[in-house]
Amino acid sequence: MPVSIGLPIVSSCSVASCGYNHDGCHAAAISVGGQHAHCNTFVDTEHKGGADATAAVGACSREDCKHNADLMCTADSIAVGGSTDVADCLTFAARV
C-alpha cells in the first residue's frame, strides 16, 4: 500500500476515460502541470487499473497556483475534471 506522507488526496475525478478512474482516482499518486493545470497522470484507456487506495497529489509544477509551495500541493484535497483539457486540476487557483 502506498504511503501518502500527508499528501493531499484526489477527492474526485469526473474523467471517465482515464484508466485510473473507477469509483475515484486509483493512481498511486498524480502530478499536475502544463499550461492548464493538467493531470499529467491521465491515461486515456478503457482498461482500468491502479492501486487499491485513493490517489494522492505527488507533485505540482504550477508555481503560479496559490496551493503550490516548493512544487508540492498544499490544498487539503483536489478535484480533477474537464476544463481547458480533458483532465485538469479544478482546484487550481491563481496566486495573487
Residue pairs with C-beta under 8 A, 6 or more apart in sequence:
1 51
1 52
1 53
2 28
2 29
2 51
2 53
2 56
4 53
4 56
7 29
7 56
7 57
7 58
7 72
7 73
8 56
8 57
8 73
8 74
8 75
8 76
8 77
8 78
9 54
9 55
9 56
9 57
9 77
9 78
10 24
10 25
10 27
10 30
10 54
10 55
10 56
10 57
10 77
10 78
10 79
10 80
11 54
11 77
11 78
11 79
12 24
12 79
12 80
12 81
13 20
13 21
13 24
13 25
13 39
13 79
13 80
13 81
13 87
14 79
14 80
14 81
14 82
15 21
15 39
15 42
15 80
15 81
15 82
15 86
15 87
17 44
17 45
17 46
17 86
18 25
18 39
18 42
18 43
18 44
18 45
18 87
19 43
19 44
19 45
19 46
19 47
19 48
19 49
19 50
20 26
20 27
20 30
20 41
20 42
20 43
20 48
20 49
20 50
20 55
21 48
22 48
22 50
24 54
24 55
25 50
25 54
25 55
25 80
26 48
26 49
26 50
26 51
26 52
26 53
26 54
26 55
27 41
27 50
27 51
27 55
28 50
28 51
28 53
28 55
28 56
29 41
29 55
29 56
29 57
29 58
29 59
30 39
30 40
30 41
30 55
30 56
30 57
30 58
30 80
31 39
31 40
31 41
31 57
31 58
31 59
31 60
31 61
32 38
32 39
32 40
32 57
32 59
32 60
32 61
32 62
32 73
32 78
32 89
32 92
33 40
33 59
33 60
33 61
33 62
34 40
34 61
34 62
34 85
35 84
36 83
36 84
36 85
36 88
37 60
37 62
37 65
37 83
37 88
37 89
37 92
38 85
38 87
38 88
38 89
39 80
39 87
39 88
39 89
41 55
42 86
42 87
44 86
57 73
57 75
57 78
59 71
59 72
59 73
60 67
60 68
60 71
60 72
60 73
60 89
61 71
62 68
62 89
62 92
63 71
64 94
64 95
65 73
65 89
65 92
65 93
65 94
65 95
66 93
66 94
66 95
66 96
67 73
67 74
67 75
67 78
67 91
67 92
67 93
68 74
68 95
75 91
77 91
78 89
78 90
78 91
79 89
79 90
79 91
80 87
80 88
80 89
80 90
81 87
81 88
81 90
82 88
83 90
